[in-house]
């Protein structure tokens, strides 16, 4: 019995030290690889494993999620097994991103609600608004901004159920998008 208690207490101590969730108490954040900075929504929870991107939620990943990533140019679209080129037009990147989303989520019917030009840090980018339904019929909105530079392919995405969470949390995402700045160091 004593050995069992020691093992349980040791496991609990190890798990307590391995917290992968961090509350966002400071808005200004720099990417793990120092390629960009962004103002994150306060009070959201950041999932912080060893990763190159930023992954946030307010109420759980199934209800709202913000992801910010930088991929190497040659690995920009892993499901398509294609790269990106800094000379690509934002509209070309958007079409590749749509194909990537459809390849990644083959079992879902993804609908493009909007595909428009946008600006990220004053540079030409795209803004996609995609929609899909889960197996129970719940509609999800996904908004993706994308930009390619010589330093990589940057995406900022927001996913939430269209019913309530999308309308409530989309402004926080758009505010983060507006604050996105590429850094000169890396």
PEVEN-V994822 format. One record per residue. N is the residue number from 1. RES is the residue in three letters. SS is DSSP state (@ for helix, = for strand, . for the rest). PHI is phi as a letter, one per 30 degrees, with the letter a starting at -180 (none if undefined). NEAR is the number of other ideal C-beta (glycine too) atoms within 12 Angstrom. Layout:
{{N | RES | SS | PHI | NEAR} {N | RES | SS | PHI | NEAR}}
This chain:
{{1 | UNK | . | none | 7} {2 | UNK | @ | d | 8} {3 | UNK | @ | d | 9} {4 | UNK | @ | e | 10} {5 | UNK | @ | d | 11} {6 | UNK | @ | d | 12} {7 | UNK | @ | d | 13} {8 | UNK | @ | d | 14} {9 | UNK | @ | d | 14} {10 | UNK | @ | d | 14} {11 | UNK | @ | d | 14} {12 | UNK | @ | d | 13} {13 | UNK | @ | d | 12} {14 | UNK | @ | d | 12} {15 | UNK | @ | d | 12} {16 | UNK | @ | d | 11} {17 | UNK | . | d | 10} {18 | UNK | . | c | 13} {19 | UNK | . | d | 14} {20 | UNK | . | c | 15} {21 | UNK | = | c | 17} {22 | UNK | = | b | 20} {23 | UNK | = | d | 18} {24 | UNK | . | d | 27} {25 | UNK | . | c | 14} {26 | UNK | . | b | 17} {27 | UNK | . | d | 20} {28 | UNK | = | d | 17} {29 | UNK | = | b | 31} {30 | UNK | = | c | 24} {31 | UNK | . | e | 29} {32 | UNK | . | e | 22} {33 | UNK | . | c | 24} {34 | UNK | . | i | 17} {35 | UNK | . | d | 31} {36 | UNK | = | a | 37} {37 | UNK | = | b | 26} {38 | UNK | = | a | 39} {39 | UNK | = | c | 27} {40 | UNK | . | d | 36} {41 | UNK | . | d | 34} {42 | UNK | . | d | 19} {43 | UNK | . | i | 19} {44 | UNK | . | d | 34} {45 | UNK | = | c | 27} {46 | UNK | = | c | 33} {47 | UNK | = | d | 24} {48 | UNK | . | b | 21} {49 | UNK | . | d | 15} {50 | UNK | . | d | 10} {51 | UNK | . | a | 17} {52 | UNK | . | c | 23} {53 | UNK | . | c | 30} {54 | UNK | = | b | 38} {55 | UNK | = | b | 31} {56 | UNK | = | b | 40} {57 | UNK | = | b | 31} {58 | UNK | . | c | 27} {59 | UNK | . | b | 19} {60 | UNK | . | k | 18} {61 | UNK | . | e | 23} {62 | UNK | . | d | 16} {63 | UNK | . | c | 25} {64 | UNK | = | a | 37} {65 | UNK | = | a | 36} {66 | UNK | = | c | 44} {67 | UNK | = | b | 33} {68 | UNK | = | b | 42} {69 | UNK | = | b | 32} {70 | UNK | = | b | 36} {71 | UNK | = | c | 32} {72 | UNK | . | d | 22} {73 | UNK | @ | e | 22} {74 | UNK | @ | d | 15} {75 | UNK | @ | b | 19} {76 | UNK | . | d | 33} {77 | UNK | = | b | 32} {78 | UNK | . | d | 19} {79 | UNK | . | d | 19} {80 | UNK | . | d | 19} {81 | UNK | . | h | 13} {82 | UNK | = | b | 23} {83 | UNK | . | c | 22} {84 | UNK | . | c | 36} {85 | UNK | . | b | 19} {86 | UNK | . | e | 21} {87 | UNK | . | d | 14} {88 | UNK | . | d | 27} {89 | UNK | . | d | 19} {90 | UNK | @ | e | 32} {91 | UNK | @ | d | 20} {92 | UNK | @ | d | 25} {93 | UNK | @ | d | 41} {94 | UNK | @ | d | 34} {95 | UNK | @ | d | 23} {96 | UNK | @ | d | 34} {97 | UNK | @ | d | 44} {98 | UNK | @ | d | 31} {99 | UNK | @ | d | 24} {100 | UNK | @ | d | 32} {101 | UNK | @ | d | 35} {102 | UNK | @ | d | 24} {103 | UNK | @ | d | 19} {104 | UNK | @ | d | 21} {105 | UNK | . | c | 23} {106 | UNK | . | e | 13} {107 | UNK | . | d | 12} {108 | UNK | . | c | 21} {109 | UNK | . | c | 18} {110 | UNK | . | c | 28} {111 | UNK | = | c | 22} {112 | UNK | = | d | 25} {113 | UNK | = | d | 21} {114 | UNK | = | a | 20} {115 | UNK | = | b | 26} {116 | UNK | = | b | 20} {117 | UNK | = | d | 21} {118 | UNK | = | a | 30} {119 | UNK | = | b | 18} {120 | UNK | = | b | 34} {121 | UNK | . | h | 25} {122 | UNK | . | i | 13} {123 | UNK | = | c | 24} {124 | UNK | = | d | 25} {125 | UNK | = | b | 32} {126 | UNK | = | b | 39} {127 | UNK | = | b | 35} {128 | UNK | = | c | 38} {129 | UNK | = | b | 32} {130 | UNK | = | c | 35} {131 | UNK | = | b | 27} {132 | UNK | = | b | 29} {133 | UNK | = | c | 21} {134 | UNK | . | d | 18} {135 | UNK | . | d | 11} {136 | UNK | . | c | 10} {137 | UNK | . | j | 12} {138 | UNK | . | d | 20} {139 | UNK | = | d | 24} {140 | UNK | = | c | 36} {141 | UNK | = | c | 34} {142 | UNK | = | b | 40} {143 | UNK | = | c | 41} {144 | UNK | = | b | 43} {145 | UNK | = | c | 42} {146 | UNK | = | b | 47} {147 | UNK | = | a | 42} {148 | UNK | = | c | 36} {149 | UNK | = | b | 32} {150 | UNK | . | d | 18} {151 | UNK | . | d | 26} {152 | UNK | = | k | 29} {153 | UNK | = | c | 39} {154 | UNK | = | c | 44} {155 | UNK | = | b | 39} {156 | UNK | = | b | 42} {157 | UNK | = | b | 36} {158 | UNK | = | b | 43} {159 | UNK | = | b | 38} {160 | UNK | = | a | 36} {161 | UNK | = | e | 30} {162 | UNK | . | d | 29} {163 | UNK | . | e | 19} {164 | UNK | . | b | 17} {165 | UNK | @ | d | 29} {166 | UNK | @ | d | 29} {167 | UNK | @ | d | 18} {168 | UNK | @ | d | 20} {169 | UNK | @ | c | 31} {170 | UNK | @ | e | 28} {171 | UNK | @ | e | 19} {172 | UNK | @ | d | 33} {173 | UNK | @ | d | 40} {174 | UNK | @ | d | 24} {175 | UNK | @ | d | 21} {176 | UNK | @ | d | 35} {177 | UNK | @ | d | 35} {178 | UNK | @ | d | 20} {179 | UNK | @ | c | 24} {180 | UNK | . | d | 38} {181 | UNK | = | b | 25} {182 | UNK | = | d | 28} {183 | UNK | . | c | 20} {184 | UNK | . | d | 12} {185 | UNK | . | c | 12} {186 | UNK | . | a | 19}}
